[in-house]
Amino acid sequence: MIRRSLSYAYHVVAAVESYLASTFISHIINTPDLMQKAIESDPHFNNQKIPISDIFKTLDSIKETCVKRLKDIIFHQIKLVKPMYKSVFNYDFGDVKWLFQAVETRHHCAHRAGFDKDGNKVDVTIESILNLTQKSRDLCYQIENHVQQFSDSQSDKIKED
């Protein structure tokens, strides 16, 4: 039962990670204004130097470059993902200490067979899995509603211009 519980917790966190990645990437690559925000707010791109002679080649490949960068991001790194959602979608995750803890638990499950660095068994119960599942579901619904409204308002703004 413990192994199965660890597996469930592992999969809930993986599902949240997948949702965060697919939502972010799909909106960015399909909305030029959001892609621009993502590129302008990413420190990785701030450090890029482009010779003027390469400007047109860079413009032609900007979408592919952005997609490659986004696919390289590990979306369970909530410390990195929170500011990305804030800067691009103006969405604040709020207090998600529970998600940080769940990611750490997942890490222990995946890399230490359910034990922390000190050799202590990670405590995962049915109740903790149900709680994690509900909080994850609520977070994803909140993000989905916000991002959809935000994207709709960006589309309306583009149509007005």
N, C-alpha and C positions, 0 to 999 in steps of 0.2 A: 504493500500500500504506500509506503514511504517513497519508493522509486517512482511509482505512478504519480504521486503528488508532485515530486520534483519535476517530472516530465511535463505535467500540466502547467506548472508555474513557468517553466522554460518556454512553452509554446505561447502562453498569453503574452509574455514580453516580446517574443519574436513577432507575434501578430501586430502589436502596437508599433514596433520598429518598422515593419513592412508598410503599415498604414501611413506612418509619418513620412517615409521615403516616397512612396508612390503618390501621395497627395501633393507633397511639395514639388516633386519633379514634374508631374503631369501639368500642374498649373503654371509652373515656371516656363516650361518649353512651349506651352500653347498661348502664352500671353506676353508679348514683347515688353510691355511696361514692367511686368513682374520680373522678367528675365533681367532687365536693366537694373532694377532694384537689387536683385540677388547678386549680380556681378559687382555693383557699386558698393554693397555692404560686406562683401566677402574679402577678408584680409589677404587671402591667396591671390586674388586678382589685383589688389592694390599695389602689390609688389612687382607686378609684371612690367617689363620695359619692352615697348614695341617701337622699332625704328619706323620712321615716317614712310619709308619705302615699302614697308610691309602692312600698312594700314588697310589696304583693300583686301589683301589676302586674309587678314585678321577679321575684317568685317564679314567676309564670305563664310568663314568657319566659326563665327562666334557662337552659334547655337550648338554645334557639335562640341566645342570647347567647354561650354557651360554644362552640357549634359554629362560629359566625361567627368568634370569636376564634381557634379552632384552625385554621380554614381560611385565616386571614390569616398564619399562621406559615409561614415558609420552612424546610422540614424538612432542607435541606442545610446549614443553619447549625448545624453539629454542636455548637458552643460553647453554643448555646441549647438544643438538643435533649437533650444529655447530662443536664443537671440536671432537665429535665422528666421523663425516664424514671426518674431516680433518685428524685425526690420523689413521683411517683405510683405507680410499679411497684417501687420499691426495686431498680432494676436499674442496675448500674454498667457502662458500656461498657468500662472499663479503658483501656488505652493504644491509642488509635485514631489515632495520628499518621498512619498510612497513609491513613486516610479523609479527614483534613484535607487531606493532600497531593493526594488524588484529586479532592476538591472544587475545590481550587485549579487543578489541571490542567484539569478540566472548564470552569472559568471561563475559562481561557486559550483553550480550544478554542472555546467558545461566543462569546466577546467579542473575541478577538484572533486568530482564525484559526490557532490553534496556536502562538502566540508569547507570551512573557511580556512584562511591562511594559518591559523593557529591549531587546526585540526579539530575544531568544534563542529559538530553536526549542525547543518543549516536546518532551522525549524520551519517546515512547511506543513500546514494543516489544511484540511478541507475548507475550513472557515477562511483562512488567509487566501486561499485560491479564489474562493467565491468573492471575497472583498476586492482582491486584485482585479478579477474579471469585471466586476461592477464599476470600479473606479476607471479601469481602462476603457470600458464601453462608454462611460459618461464623458471622459476626456475626448475620445474620438468623435462622438456626436457633437460636442461643443466645437471642436476644431472644424468639423465638416460644415456645420451651420455657419460659423464665422467666415471660413474661407469661401464658401459659396456666395454668401452675401457680399463679401469683399470683392470677389471676382466679378459678380454681377454689377457692382457699382463701378468697377474699373472698366467694364465693357460699355456701360451707359456713358461714362465719361469720354471714352474713345469715340462713341457715336456722336456725341455732342460737339466734339472738336472737328 
